[in-house]
Amino acid sequence: MKAYWVARSKIINKVNYKKYTDLVPDIIEKYNGKILARGGNFKVLEGTDQFHRFVIIEFPSLEDGKRCWSSKEYQKASSFRKNGSGLVDLILVESGDATK
């Protein structure tokens, strides 16, 4: 079953954050991910306006998304956005309606 990374972020240090975003596409591809939305125009319909960048990435499965996130390559890349360069919420969710 497909799964999705859903991320929202606030960039604080553009230079360091770009070091992260430059590395991510190749890492995502290595783990069979497909970028559906990355940056771009958005409209907050409900909730906080604290974040100003949104990303949605599709993976073939929850496990593929977990493997990507926990990989050495991704963890190394994400170190550029941590330590004050950005605030990020990253969620991995399986597709489908689990309430049925």
C-alpha atoms as a printed R data frame, in Angstrom:
    type eleno elety resid chain resno       x      y      z
1   ATOM     1    CA   MET     A     1   0.000  0.000  0.000
2   ATOM     2    CA   LYS     A     2   1.356  3.428 -0.912
3   ATOM     3    CA   ALA     A     3   2.475  5.826  1.776
4   ATOM     4    CA   TYR     A     4   3.207  9.542  1.835
5   ATOM     5    CA   TRP     A     5   5.721 11.799  3.473
6   ATOM     6    CA   VAL     A     6   3.890 14.991  4.357
7   ATOM     7    CA   ALA     A     7   6.190 17.775  5.475
8   ATOM     8    CA   ARG     A     8   5.727 21.356  6.456
9   ATOM     9    CA   SER     A     9   8.639 23.594  7.190
10  ATOM    10    CA   LYS     A    10   9.753 27.054  8.096
11  ATOM    11    CA   ILE     A    11  13.139 27.986  6.689
12  ATOM    12    CA   ILE     A    12  15.275 30.027  9.074
13  ATOM    13    CA   ASN     A    13  18.721 29.815  7.430
14  ATOM    14    CA   LYS     A    14  18.261 29.676  3.642
15  ATOM    15    CA   VAL     A    15  21.903 28.811  2.880
16  ATOM    16    CA   ASN     A    16  22.036 25.751  5.152
17  ATOM    17    CA   TYR     A    17  18.504 24.688  4.266
18  ATOM    18    CA   LYS     A    18  19.379 24.726  0.545
19  ATOM    19    CA   LYS     A    19  22.265 22.328  1.244
20  ATOM    20    CA   TYR     A    20  19.582 19.930  2.473
21  ATOM    21    CA   THR     A    21  17.094 20.496 -0.352
22  ATOM    22    CA   ASP     A    22  19.788 20.064 -3.010
23  ATOM    23    CA   LEU     A    23  20.548 16.530 -1.746
24  ATOM    24    CA   VAL     A    24  17.045 15.233 -1.108
25  ATOM    25    CA   PRO     A    25  15.709 14.448 -4.633
26  ATOM    26    CA   ASP     A    26  18.401 11.848 -5.380
27  ATOM    27    CA   ILE     A    27  17.892 10.229 -1.975
28  ATOM    28    CA   ILE     A    28  14.121 10.077 -2.455
29  ATOM    29    CA   GLU     A    29  14.563  8.481 -5.877
30  ATOM    30    CA   LYS     A    30  16.963  5.874 -4.484
31  ATOM    31    CA   TYR     A    31  14.194  4.680 -2.151
32  ATOM    32    CA   ASN     A    32  11.548  4.612 -4.901
33  ATOM    33    CA   GLY     A    33   9.938  7.856 -3.794
34  ATOM    34    CA   LYS     A    34   8.132 10.222 -6.127
35  ATOM    35    CA   ILE     A    35   7.920 13.941 -5.384
36  ATOM    36    CA   LEU     A    36   4.299 15.061 -5.796
37  ATOM    37    CA   ALA     A    37   4.629 18.561 -4.345
38  ATOM    38    CA   ARG     A    38   7.716 20.426 -3.186
39  ATOM    39    CA   GLY     A    39   7.505 24.105 -2.395
40  ATOM    40    CA   GLY     A    40   5.220 26.031 -4.706
41  ATOM    41    CA   ASN     A    41   2.078 28.010 -4.091
42  ATOM    42    CA   PHE     A    42  -0.175 27.051 -1.195
43  ATOM    43    CA   LYS     A    43  -3.083 28.319  0.848
44  ATOM    44    CA   VAL     A    44  -3.541 27.492  4.535
45  ATOM    45    CA   LEU     A    45  -7.244 26.767  4.888
46  ATOM    46    CA   GLU     A    46  -7.171 25.938  8.602
47  ATOM    47    CA   GLY     A    47  -4.502 25.930 11.263
48  ATOM    48    CA   THR     A    48  -1.316 27.818 11.896
49  ATOM    49    CA   ASP     A    49   0.484 29.903  9.316
50  ATOM    50    CA   GLN     A    50   3.829 29.216 11.003
51  ATOM    51    CA   PHE     A    51   5.040 27.072  8.089
52  ATOM    52    CA   HIS     A    52   5.639 28.331  4.567
53  ATOM    53    CA   ARG     A    53   6.955 25.322  2.627
54  ATOM    54    CA   PHE     A    54   5.062 22.095  2.046
55  ATOM    55    CA   VAL     A    55   6.194 18.786  0.562
56  ATOM    56    CA   ILE     A    56   4.364 15.583 -0.368
57  ATOM    57    CA   ILE     A    57   6.332 12.513 -1.445
58  ATOM    58    CA   GLU     A    58   4.795  9.196 -2.457
59  ATOM    59    CA   PHE     A    59   6.483  5.888 -1.605
60  ATOM    60    CA   PRO     A    60   5.421  2.398 -2.688
61  ATOM    61    CA   SER     A    61   4.982  1.434  0.974
62  ATOM    62    CA   LEU     A    62   5.295  2.641  4.552
63  ATOM    63    CA   GLU     A    63   8.476  0.575  4.857
64  ATOM    64    CA   ASP     A    64  10.062  2.307  1.832
65  ATOM    65    CA   GLY     A    65   9.361  5.690  3.424
66  ATOM    66    CA   LYS     A    66  10.826  4.540  6.751
67  ATOM    67    CA   ARG     A    67  13.941  3.152  5.042
68  ATOM    68    CA   CYS     A    68  14.483  6.424  3.217
69  ATOM    69    CA   TRP     A    69  14.092  8.536  6.345
70  ATOM    70    CA   SER     A    70  16.374  6.314  8.437
71  ATOM    71    CA   SER     A    71  19.052  5.948  5.737
72  ATOM    72    CA   LYS     A    72  22.515  7.317  6.397
73  ATOM    73    CA   GLU     A    73  22.200  9.506  3.297
74  ATOM    74    CA   TYR     A    74  18.971 11.154  4.422
75  ATOM    75    CA   GLN     A    75  20.096 11.610  8.014
76  ATOM    76    CA   LYS     A    76  23.309 13.250  6.813
77  ATOM    77    CA   ALA     A    77  21.382 15.543  4.441
78  ATOM    78    CA   SER     A    78  18.823 16.462  7.103
79  ATOM    79    CA   SER     A    79  21.608 17.599  9.424
80  ATOM    80    CA   PHE     A    80  21.868 20.731  7.231
81  ATOM    81    CA   ARG     A    81  18.310 21.784  8.104
82  ATOM    82    CA   LYS     A    82  18.598 20.925 11.783
83  ATOM    83    CA   ASN     A    83  20.367 22.931 14.482
84  ATOM    84    CA   GLY     A    84  18.427 26.104 13.803
85  ATOM    85    CA   SER     A    85  18.275 26.148  9.981
86  ATOM    86    CA   GLY     A    86  14.624 25.209  9.861
87  ATOM    87    CA   LEU     A    87  11.580 23.940 11.699
88  ATOM    88    CA   VAL     A    88  10.059 20.820 10.171
89  ATOM    89    CA   ASP     A    89   7.131 18.526 10.858
90  ATOM    90    CA   LEU     A    90   7.521 15.309  8.866
91  ATOM    91    CA   ILE     A    91   4.776 12.697  8.905
92  ATOM    92    CA   LEU     A    92   4.644  9.345  7.133
93  ATOM    93    CA   VAL     A    93   1.111  8.138  6.501
94  ATOM    94    CA   GLU     A    94  -0.238  5.082  4.705
95  ATOM    95    CA   SER     A    95  -2.785  5.691  1.970
96  ATOM    96    CA   GLY     A    96  -6.413  4.712  2.264
97  ATOM    97    CA   ASP     A    97  -9.233  5.269  4.715
98  ATOM    98    CA   ALA     A    98  -8.396  3.405  7.923
99  ATOM    99    CA   THR     A    99 -11.708  4.416  9.516
100 ATOM   100    CA   LYS     A   100 -13.726  1.968  7.419
